Amino acid sequence: MSDKPATPTPAGDRIAKVIARAGVASRREAEKLIETGQVSVNGKVITSPALNVTGKDRIVVKGRALQAPEPARMWLYHKPTGLVTSHKDEQDRETIFDNLPEDLPRVMSVGRLDLNSEGLLLLTNDGGIKRQLELPSTGWLRKYRVRVKGTVDDAKLTPLRKGVVVDGEKFQPMEVSFDRQQGANAWVTVGLREGKNREIRRAMESIGLSVNRLIRVSYGPFQLGTLKQGEVEEIRRKVMRDQLGLSAEDLGDTDTAPGQKVRRPLRKPKSKGRFGGPGQPGRPREEDQKAPRGAGGKGRDPRKANSTGARDSFGKSDDKPNRSGGGKRATDPSQSLRRGKSAGKPGGKPGGSTGASARPTGGGGKGKPFSARKPR
């Protein structure tokens, strides 16, 4: 048996990872570009992604020199219905990227929402972050408000909590909560940790219910809050470090010493009960139903109390007067959710482990939100 010295690991990072980090394409898309001969390194075309590169190498992708990666950034985006979550659609339909603000850099979506779904979509300019957040091992719960056609009671939803098989494909158990019946429709809150194609719609059909509205209200610790359709808001870098478990060096921060680590690893947001705890959207808990609340739990500012409490945001008739305020109820459930607040501290900083629940400002300058372009 020969004692051959171990082959040293080449310096640098995989070429596909470097391309993704620069925001040109996702890692998988970068590998396809390499395999089709659209990437060259130091003047030589490569066809295999099994190559490590460093900052000294000159990389050209589709005829353009690869620039140094920008600092990693993330945004919250309220996707309207009728837009495709894709950079290019084969049927030439309008995409979300056609409707983003012009001052936004090239971004990628974390996961997808189908054509007829709406709500929270995370955007990032970093392919590594996109890939990390899409992995099932991340374990982040994604919550949806779902309106279905049909009569619903808690027992009818039991199969979804155990996991169902649809067309030979097994869906993992879901966290499902029946909210209220409204005529021929019913509102249900659904939480899942995987993102298979049209999973909620197909699962509901398997128990005899048809989805006619689907709104994603949170993705892990990040919440839709009061973000209006088509609007974009940037996530603060401190929140990114805390929630993603990345070092300042990973995020490209130049004002922090290289190698400095954050204090907390990637974590799952905590909540009290299945839905409705502080910092979490959904229906309120029984003990909090007497007072109007926002999506973040107790601590709603009494000066802003009106008819759009979390309990009344979904499944209520829009033409009935409010008993407490006299006005009409909110007509769009996706816009009536308020950002989470720390319990007992109206207007205070976000509390609990879900520090990102209060959406940060930013994007178009310090403290200034992006101005959304009107859809065409």
Protein Blocks (a to p, Z undefined) as FASTA:
>chain_A
ZZdddddddehjdfklmmmmnomacfklmmmmmmnopaceehiacfbfbbcddfkbccde
ehiacddddddddddddddehiacdfbdfklpacfklmgcfklccdddehjddfkbgcjd
dddfbfklmmmmmpmklopacddddddeddddfklmmmmmnopaeehiacdddddddfbd
ehjbccdddddfbdcehklmmmmmmnopacfbdcdfbehjbcfklacehiacdddfklmm
mmnopafklnopakbcehiacfbdcdddddedjbhpehiacdddfklmmpccdfkbghia
fklgcfkbfklmgopafkbccfklopacdfblklmpccdddehiahiacehjklmlpcce
ehjaghiacdddddZZ
